Amino acid sequence: MAAPLKILYVGPLDEGSTALHRLWALERAGQQIIPYDLFKGVKVSGKLANLNFRIGTTMGTGPMVWRINREVLRLAREHKPDVMWGDKLLHILPKTLDALRAMGILTVNYSIDNPFGPRRDPDWGLYMKCISHYDLHVVQRDQNVIDYKASGARDVLKIQTAYEPTLHFPPPAGWSDNDRDRGVSFIGTPYDERPAFLTALWKQYGLPVVVSGGMIWKDYFTAEAAAAIYCGRGPLFAREYREGIWRSKINLSFLTHSNQDEFAHKSFEIAACGGFLLVERSAGHLQRFKEDEEAVFFSDIEECVEKIRRYLPDEAARSRIAAAGCARAERDGYHNDRQVSRIVERVQQIRTQMKERAP
C-alpha cells in the first residue's frame, strides 16, 4: 500500500462547496491535508469584489491573483507537500505551477465545469493558459479528455461527480408520503430552459411543482410563477438539502446542456438520499441506473408529465425504485470516497513514473 500523500488542497471550502466534500474524502482515506480556503475572510460579493474576481480570471492580475499565488507558494515552501490539488482554482498563474513543479510538487486540477463548452462562462481566460502546466487534470466528460489533451494537458483522468456519504443518505426507517410535503420538486439552479420547463409543468399541466434555490430564480420566473412554485428562502445546503430531497415525492434532475454534461451531479445525490429520481435521459444516466428499476427517465416535457402522473399517486412504486437507486449508487461507488480514490491512484502512478525518469 502506498504511503499517505501530503496534499496542499486549494479551493473554495465554504459550506455547500463540493470541493470541501472532496477534501473530507481525502481525509477519510488517510491523506494528510493542508487546506487553503481561497475566499475565507475575503469579501466575495459586491461590485468591487466582482471586479477583482473578474480581473483576476480574465487578465491574470490584481489583488486576488497576487494574494492567492503568494499564499500557495508560501504554504508549499512551509509544508513541502507531495501534491498541490486545485479545485475550482481560477486564479493560479502558470509561473506558480512551474515553481511548484520545480520544488518536486505534483500539481492536480479538478474541474466540474467545462471551459470548452457553449455556456461560455467569462472566467476561463487565465485558467486556459495553465492547462499545459498541470501534471494532471480531472474532468467529467469524454469530450473534455479530448479538449484538454488538444490544449497541451500532460495527463487527463475522467471520473464522475459524486455524492457525499456524510451528508447524502436515506431518511429514517418508516419515512413515507405522510412526511413528504413537496410534490414535484427541483432543488438547484436556473440553467438552460429549466425555469420555462418548470413553469409549464405547473401552469400548463397543473402539477404540484416546488422549486428551491438561490434568489436568482426570481429573475427567471414571472411574478405569478415565483409566487406559486418558488420557495424563496435561498439555496438549501447540507441538512436542509438532504431533507428537501426526503420531503419530495418526485425529485427532478436535469442535464446542464450548456455545460455539455453527460450526467447530473444532483442525480447521484438524490439517489443516495433515497429519493425517487426522475431525470433527463442521457447515455451517462442510462449507464449508471437501470431505467424504471433504479431511476425513471424523460426526454421531453410530454414524457416528463406522463411519468409524473404515473408515479405521483403510486407510493409503493416510488419507494421500490428509490431504494434500488440508492443501493446502486452505494454499490457502484457513486460517492466521493470511490471517485477521489481513483484520482489518488492516478497521482501515485504519476509520482512513480516521475521517480523512475529522474536521473
C-alpha positions as CSV (number, residue, x, y, z in Angstrom):
1,M,0.0,0.0,0.0
2,A,1.3,3.4,-0.9
3,A,2.2,5.8,1.8
4,P,-0.3,8.7,2.5
5,L,0.2,11.8,0.5
6,K,0.7,15.2,1.9
7,I,-1.7,17.4,-0.1
8,L,-1.9,21.2,-0.2
9,Y,-5.6,21.4,-1.0
10,V,-6.6,24.8,-2.6
11,G,-10.2,25.6,-3.3
12,P,-13.4,27.3,-2.0
13,L,-14.1,25.5,1.2
14,D,-17.3,27.2,2.4
15,E,-20.5,25.4,3.4
16,G,-22.1,23.7,0.5
17,S,-18.9,23.6,-1.6
18,T,-18.4,20.2,-3.2
19,A,-14.6,21.0,-3.0
20,L,-15.0,20.7,0.7
21,H,-16.7,17.3,0.3
22,R,-13.7,16.0,-1.7
23,L,-11.4,17.3,0.9
24,W,-13.3,15.2,3.5
25,A,-13.0,12.1,1.3
26,L,-9.2,12.6,1.1
27,E,-9.0,12.9,4.9
28,R,-11.1,9.8,5.4
29,A,-8.7,7.9,3.1
30,G,-5.8,8.9,5.4
31,Q,-4.2,11.6,3.3
32,Q,-2.6,14.5,5.1
33,I,-4.3,17.7,4.1
34,I,-3.1,21.3,4.3
35,P,-6.2,23.2,3.5
36,Y,-6.2,26.6,1.9
37,D,-9.7,28.2,1.6
38,L,-9.5,30.6,-1.3
39,F,-12.1,33.0,-0.1
40,K,-12.0,32.7,3.7
41,G,-12.2,36.2,5.2
42,V,-12.4,37.7,1.7
43,K,-15.3,39.8,0.5
44,V,-16.7,37.9,-2.5
45,S,-19.8,39.9,-3.2
46,G,-20.4,43.4,-4.3
47,K,-19.3,45.4,-7.4
48,L,-15.6,45.8,-6.3
49,A,-15.2,42.2,-5.2
50,N,-16.8,41.0,-8.5
51,L,-14.4,43.3,-10.4
52,N,-11.4,42.0,-8.6
53,F,-12.5,38.4,-9.3
54,R,-13.1,39.1,-13.0
55,I,-9.8,41.0,-13.5
56,G,-8.0,38.1,-11.9
57,T,-9.6,35.3,-14.0
58,T,-9.5,37.2,-17.3
59,M,-6.3,39.3,-17.1
60,G,-4.3,37.3,-14.6
61,T,-3.5,40.2,-12.4
62,G,-5.0,42.1,-9.5
63,P,-5.2,41.7,-5.7
64,M,-6.9,38.4,-5.7
65,V,-4.4,36.8,-8.0
66,W,-1.5,38.2,-6.1
67,R,-2.8,37.0,-2.8
68,I,-3.7,33.5,-3.9
69,N,-0.4,32.9,-5.7
70,R,1.7,34.3,-2.8
71,E,-0.1,32.1,-0.3
72,V,0.1,28.9,-2.4
73,L,3.9,29.3,-2.7
74,R,4.3,30.2,1.0
75,L,2.3,27.1,2.1
76,A,4.2,25.0,-0.4
77,R,7.6,26.1,1.0
78,E,6.4,25.8,4.6
79,H,4.8,22.4,4.4
80,K,6.6,20.7,1.5
81,P,3.6,18.8,0.2
82,D,3.7,16.0,-2.3
83,V,0.8,17.4,-4.2
84,M,-1.0,20.7,-4.8
85,W,-4.6,19.9,-5.5
86,G,-6.5,22.8,-7.1
87,D,-10.3,22.6,-7.0
88,K,-12.2,25.3,-8.9
89,L,-8.9,27.2,-9.0
90,L,-9.2,30.0,-11.5
91,H,-6.6,32.5,-10.1
92,I,-3.4,30.4,-10.3
93,L,-0.6,31.6,-12.5
94,P,1.4,29.4,-14.9
95,K,4.7,30.5,-13.3
96,T,3.3,29.4,-9.9
97,L,2.6,26.0,-11.2
98,D,6.1,25.8,-12.7
99,A,7.6,26.9,-9.4
100,L,5.7,24.1,-7.6
101,R,6.9,21.6,-10.1
102,A,10.5,22.8,-9.7
103,M,10.0,22.0,-5.9
104,G,9.0,18.5,-6.8
105,I,5.4,19.1,-6.0
106,L,2.9,17.3,-8.4
107,T,0.0,19.6,-9.4
108,V,-3.6,18.4,-9.9
109,N,-6.5,20.4,-11.3
110,Y,-10.1,19.2,-10.6
111,S,-12.8,20.9,-12.7
112,I,-16.5,20.1,-12.6
113,D,-17.3,22.8,-15.2
114,N,-16.5,22.8,-18.8
115,P,-14.1,25.6,-20.1
116,F,-14.6,24.5,-23.7
117,G,-18.4,24.3,-23.6
118,P,-21.0,26.5,-25.3
119,R,-22.0,28.2,-22.0
120,R,-19.0,30.5,-22.4
121,D,-18.6,31.5,-18.8
122,P,-16.4,34.6,-18.7
123,D,-13.8,33.4,-16.2
124,W,-11.7,30.9,-18.0
125,G,-9.0,33.2,-19.5
126,L,-6.2,32.7,-17.0
127,Y,-7.2,29.0,-16.4
128,M,-6.8,28.2,-20.1
129,K,-3.2,29.4,-20.0
130,C,-2.5,27.0,-17.2
131,I,-3.7,23.8,-18.8
132,S,-0.3,22.6,-20.1
133,H,1.4,23.5,-16.7
134,Y,-0.5,21.0,-14.6
135,D,0.6,17.4,-14.2
136,L,-3.0,16.0,-14.1
137,H,-6.4,17.3,-15.0
138,V,-9.5,15.6,-13.6
139,V,-12.7,16.1,-15.7
140,Q,-16.2,14.9,-16.1
141,R,-16.8,14.5,-19.8
142,D,-15.3,12.3,-22.6
143,Q,-15.1,15.4,-24.8
144,N,-13.1,17.2,-22.2
145,V,-10.4,14.5,-22.3
146,I,-10.0,15.3,-26.0
147,D,-10.2,19.1,-25.5
148,Y,-7.6,19.2,-22.6
149,K,-5.2,16.9,-24.5
150,A,-5.5,19.1,-27.6
151,S,-4.7,22.1,-25.4
152,G,-1.4,20.5,-24.2
153,A,-2.5,18.8,-21.0
154,R,0.1,16.3,-19.8
155,D,-2.5,13.8,-18.4
156,V,-6.3,13.8,-18.1
157,L,-8.5,11.5,-16.0
158,K,-12.2,11.3,-16.4
159,I,-14.3,10.5,-13.3
160,Q,-17.8,11.3,-12.4
161,T,-19.4,13.8,-10.0
162,A,-20.3,12.1,-6.7
163,Y,-22.4,12.3,-3.6
164,E,-21.0,13.0,-0.1
165,P,-21.9,10.0,2.1
166,T,-21.7,12.0,5.4
167,L,-24.5,14.3,4.0
168,H,-26.4,12.3,1.5
169,F,-28.1,9.3,3.0
170,P,-31.7,7.9,3.2
171,P,-34.3,9.1,5.7
172,P,-35.2,7.3,8.9
173,A,-37.0,4.0,8.7
174,G,-40.7,4.4,8.3
175,W,-40.5,7.6,6.2
176,S,-43.5,7.8,3.9
177,D,-45.7,10.2,1.9
178,N,-47.0,11.4,5.3
179,D,-43.7,13.1,5.8
180,R,-43.5,14.5,2.2
181,D,-44.9,18.0,1.6
182,R,-43.2,18.6,-1.7
183,G,-44.8,17.1,-4.8
184,V,-42.7,17.5,-7.9
185,S,-39.5,19.0,-6.6
186,F,-36.5,20.7,-8.0
187,I,-33.6,22.0,-5.9
188,G,-30.9,23.7,-7.8
189,T,-30.0,26.5,-10.3
190,P,-31.9,28.1,-13.2
191,Y,-29.6,26.9,-16.0
192,D,-30.8,26.4,-19.6
193,E,-34.5,26.1,-20.1
194,R,-35.3,24.9,-16.5
195,P,-37.4,27.9,-15.5
196,A,-39.7,27.6,-18.6
197,F,-39.9,23.8,-18.2
198,L,-40.9,24.0,-14.5
199,T,-43.3,26.9,-15.1
200,A,-45.0,24.8,-17.8
201,L,-45.3,21.7,-15.5
202,W,-47.2,23.9,-13.1
203,K,-49.2,26.3,-15.3
204,Q,-49.8,24.2,-18.4
205,Y,-50.2,20.8,-16.9
206,G,-51.4,21.7,-13.4
207,L,-48.7,19.7,-11.5
208,P,-47.7,20.4,-7.9
209,V,-44.2,21.9,-8.6
210,V,-41.9,23.2,-5.8
211,V,-38.6,24.9,-6.6
212,S,-35.8,25.7,-4.1
213,G,-32.5,27.5,-4.9
214,G,-30.9,30.9,-4.9
215,M,-32.9,34.1,-5.1
216,I,-31.7,34.5,-8.7
217,W,-34.7,32.3,-9.6
218,K,-36.9,35.4,-9.2
219,D,-35.1,36.9,-12.2
220,Y,-36.2,33.9,-14.3
221,F,-39.8,33.4,-13.2
222,T,-42.7,35.6,-13.8
223,A,-44.1,37.1,-10.6
224,E,-47.0,34.7,-10.8
225,A,-44.8,31.6,-11.2
226,A,-42.5,32.7,-8.4
227,A,-45.4,33.2,-6.0
228,A,-46.8,29.8,-6.9
229,I,-43.8,27.4,-7.1
230,Y,-40.7,29.1,-5.8
231,C,-39.7,28.6,-2.1
232,G,-37.9,31.9,-1.7
233,R,-35.7,31.1,1.2
234,G,-32.4,30.9,-0.7
235,P,-30.3,27.8,-1.5
236,L,-30.5,24.6,0.5
237,F,-27.2,23.2,1.8
238,A,-26.2,20.1,3.8
239,R,-29.0,19.0,6.2
240,E,-31.6,21.3,4.6
241,Y,-30.7,20.0,1.1
242,R,-30.9,16.3,2.2
243,E,-34.2,16.9,4.0
244,G,-35.6,18.7,0.9
245,I,-35.0,15.5,-1.1
246,W,-36.5,13.4,1.7
247,R,-39.6,15.6,1.7
248,S,-40.2,15.3,-2.1
249,K,-42.4,12.7,-3.6
250,I,-40.6,13.2,-7.0
251,N,-37.2,14.7,-7.3
252,L,-36.4,16.2,-10.7
253,S,-32.8,16.3,-12.1
254,F,-31.7,17.9,-15.4
255,L,-28.6,17.8,-17.5
256,T,-26.8,21.2,-17.9
257,H,-26.7,21.1,-21.7
258,S,-24.8,24.4,-21.9
259,N,-22.1,22.6,-20.0
260,Q,-22.2,19.5,-22.2
261,D,-22.9,17.4,-19.2
262,E,-23.3,13.6,-19.6
263,F,-25.0,13.2,-16.3
264,A,-26.1,15.4,-13.4
265,H,-24.3,15.7,-10.1
266,K,-27.7,16.0,-8.5
267,S,-28.8,12.6,-9.7
268,F,-26.3,10.8,-7.6
269,E,-27.2,12.9,-4.5
270,I,-30.9,12.3,-4.9
271,A,-30.3,8.5,-5.3
272,A,-28.0,8.4,-2.3
273,C,-30.7,10.2,-0.2
274,G,-33.2,7.5,-1.0
275,G,-35.2,9.9,-3.2
276,F,-37.3,9.0,-6.2
277,L,-35.3,10.2,-9.1
278,L,-37.0,11.5,-12.3
279,V,-34.1,12.6,-14.5
280,E,-33.4,13.7,-18.0
281,R,-32.5,10.7,-20.2
282,S,-28.8,10.5,-21.4
283,A,-26.3,7.8,-22.2
284,G,-24.5,8.8,-19.0
285,H,-27.6,8.3,-16.8
286,L,-28.5,5.1,-18.6
287,Q,-25.1,3.6,-17.9
288,R,-25.5,4.3,-14.2
289,F,-29.1,3.5,-13.5
290,K,-31.5,0.8,-14.8
291,E,-34.5,2.6,-16.4
292,D,-37.7,2.2,-14.5
293,E,-36.0,0.0,-11.9
294,E,-33.4,2.3,-10.3
295,A,-34.5,5.7,-11.7
296,V,-37.1,7.0,-14.2
297,F,-36.1,9.0,-17.3
298,F,-37.7,11.5,-19.6
299,S,-36.6,13.1,-22.9
300,D,-39.1,15.9,-23.2
301,I,-41.8,17.7,-21.2
302,E,-44.6,15.4,-22.5
303,E,-42.8,12.3,-21.3
304,C,-41.9,14.0,-18.0
305,V,-45.6,14.8,-17.4
306,E,-46.5,11.3,-18.3
307,K,-44.1,9.9,-15.8
308,I,-45.1,12.3,-13.1
309,R,-48.8,11.4,-13.5
310,R,-47.9,7.8,-13.4
311,Y,-45.8,7.8,-10.3
312,L,-47.1,10.6,-8.2
313,P,-50.0,8.6,-6.8
314,D,-48.0,5.3,-6.6
315,E,-46.0,5.5,-3.4
316,A,-45.1,1.8,-3.5
317,A,-43.5,2.0,-6.9
318,R,-41.6,5.2,-6.0
319,S,-40.3,3.6,-2.8
320,R,-39.2,0.5,-4.6
321,I,-37.3,2.4,-7.4
322,A,-35.8,4.9,-4.9
323,A,-34.5,2.0,-2.7
324,A,-33.0,0.3,-5.8
325,G,-31.4,3.5,-7.0
326,C,-29.9,4.1,-3.5
327,A,-28.4,0.6,-3.4
328,R,-26.9,1.1,-6.9
329,A,-25.3,4.4,-6.0
330,E,-23.6,2.8,-3.0
331,R,-22.7,-0.5,-4.6
332,D,-21.1,1.1,-7.8
333,G,-19.3,3.8,-5.9
334,Y,-21.1,7.0,-7.0
335,H,-19.7,8.6,-3.8
336,N,-16.7,10.8,-3.1
337,D,-14.7,8.1,-1.4
338,R,-14.5,5.9,-4.6
339,Q,-14.2,8.8,-7.1
340,V,-11.5,10.6,-5.1
341,S,-9.6,7.3,-4.6
342,R,-9.4,7.0,-8.4
343,I,-7.6,10.3,-8.5
344,V,-5.2,9.4,-5.8
345,E,-4.4,6.1,-7.6
346,R,-3.5,8.1,-10.7
347,V,-1.5,10.6,-8.7
348,Q,0.5,7.8,-7.2
349,Q,1.1,6.3,-10.7
350,I,2.4,9.7,-12.0
351,R,4.7,10.1,-9.0
352,T,6.1,6.6,-9.5
353,Q,6.7,7.4,-13.2
354,M,8.4,10.7,-12.3
355,K,10.7,9.0,-9.9
356,E,11.6,6.3,-12.5
357,R,12.5,9.0,-15.0
358,A,14.6,11.0,-12.6
359,P,18.4,10.8,-13.2
